[in-house]
Amino acid sequence: KTDAGLYTCDIGTDVAKSKVSVQEKPTEVTKQLEDKTSPAGQDISLSCELSKADVNIRWYKDGKAIRKSQKYDLQQEGARAILIIRDSTVKDS
């Protein structure tokens, strides 16, 4: 994006101008989530990797947004997004 702007070619007797716009590529998931099976009572960690770092991530369970709490820990390490489900129960399936 920093390359966007007005470029000119000046030969003294004439000038050519070009306006350059640069659009960022959309963020993509480069490593998908994997299915997990765990005994009740254990923590479960889910992670996916993205094509860019520091992207706003939202996690959902059955269409409902997950927020950071004692039950859920949401982490982001560069291009890796991590959800930790604490003390898993059957209801977490």
NORLINQUI-V674111 format. One record per pair of residues at least 4 apart in sequence whose ideal C-beta (glycine too) atoms are under 7 Angstrom apart, sorted by the first residue. I is the first residue (numbers start at 1). J is the second residue. Records with the same first field share a line. If there is no record, write none. Layout:
BEGIN
I=J + J
END
This chain:
BEGIN
1=22 + 24
3=20 + 22
4=20 + 21 + 22
5=20
6=17 + 19
7=18 + 20
8=15 + 16 + 17
9=15 + 16
10=15
27=50 + 51 + 52 + 55
28=50 + 51
29=48 + 50
30=49 + 50 + 51
31=48 + 49
32=48
33=46 + 48
36=44 + 46
38=42 + 44 + 88
40=88 + 89 + 90
41=87 + 88
42=88
43=84 + 85 + 86 + 87 + 88
44=85 + 88
45=82 + 84
46=83
47=80 + 81 + 82
48=81
49=79 + 80
50=55 + 79 + 81
52=79
53=78 + 79
57=76 + 81
58=65
59=66 + 74 + 83
60=64 + 65 + 66
61=66
66=72 + 83
67=72
68=72 + 73 + 74
70=86
71=85 + 86
72=83 + 85
73=84 + 86
74=83
75=82
76=81
77=82
85=92
88=92
END
